[in-house]
C-alpha cells in the first residue's frame, strides 16, 4: 500500500471518529507504520503534530455546527467533538479562536467563520489530491418534475453561506428537516465568468405545500422534468468544479448529447458536518435534450 493510501485511511478514520478518543497506537496501526516514522511523516505532510491536527478538525466541525446547526446545544456539540464537558470545549475553543462558543454563535458572520475554517482545514487538501484518480461515472437519467421552496442568492459567491444560514433558519422554523425533504442548489452562473454582484444561485428544498405568506424571502419554483447527465461527487465540495468542468467539456464532446435550456443543479445526499467531509455526497445534474 502506498504512503498516500496509508495516510488517506488515517484521515478517513479521524473524520469518522471525532467524538471518540484516538490513540497514537491505534492510528499507527491504521497506517501500518511505526510510531517514530508516523510522527515524522505526519508532521511533514500536514505541518503539525497528530494531536494538533485532531484538535483542529474537531474545532472545524464545531464551527460548522455552531453556525449552521443552531438547534444543537453547545453541550451536544462539545460531546460530539470528543470533549468531556462544555467547559473543556469552551476553553479549547477560546484558546484557538479567541472567543467562547456562545460568543461565536451570537456574533460570527460567515466571512469570519470561513476564514477560521480555512485556517483549521488541513486534511481536505490532502484528501483532494488522493481522490483525483477516481473513475468518474456519468449516467443518463430521467429526472421527474420537482416542486421547490427556494431562497434566491444574488451577489458575491463568498456570501453564499450567509444565504444558506438564512435558508436553514427558514427550514427549522418550518419544521422541514433534511430527512423529510430533498435539498438542491440551482446554479445559474459561473462565478469565474460573471461579476460578483451578478452571481445567482438558488438554495432549495422539495415542498409539497404552498409557502406561507409570512416567509417573504422564500419563493416557489420547480425543476422541470427531463433527461439529465448525472455524476456523483464524494468528498469536499471545494473539489466539485473538476467534475462540473468534466461534464461540460470531455463528457459532452464524447457523448453526442445536446444541452437543454435549463440550469445545472445539485442534489445534496449527505452533508458535512452531519457526515465526515470525505463522506459528503452530492449528485450533479446537467440537463440534456
Number of C-alpha atoms within 10 A of each C-alpha: 7 8 12 15 13 16 24 21 15 18 22 16 15 21 19 14 16 21 17 13 10 15 10 14 12 11 21 19 14 16 20 15 17 13 14 9 11 20 16 12 16 15 15 11 14 14 12 15 15 17 11 13 21 20 17 20 20 25 25 21 24 23 23 17 21 21 21 21 19 15 10 12 13 20 16 13 24 23 16 17 23 18 21 13 14 17 13 12 24 18 15 18 22 15 11 14 13 12 16 18 23 12 11 19 19 11 10 14 15 18 13 12 18 18 11 16 19 11 10 19 16 17 21 17 13 15 22 16 12 14 14 11 8 7 7 12 9 17 11 14 14 14 16 11 11 15 18 25 24 24 23 20 19 16 15 15 19 12 16 19 18 17 18 19 17 15 22 19 16 16 17 15 11 12 10 15 14 17 9 11 15 16 20 23 20 20 17 14 15 12 17 9 9 12 13 15 11 14 20 20 23 21 23 27 25 21 20 11 10 11 16 10 9 7 11 9 12 19 16 16 16 14 17 13 12 15 18 22 23 21 20 18 23 17 21 20 17 10 18 15 10 11 17 17 11 15 21 12 11 10 16 16 12 8 10 7 12 11 15 14 9 15 17 19 20 21 18 16 17 20 18 17 17 13 14 20 22 22 19 19 20 21 16 24 25 21 24 19 11
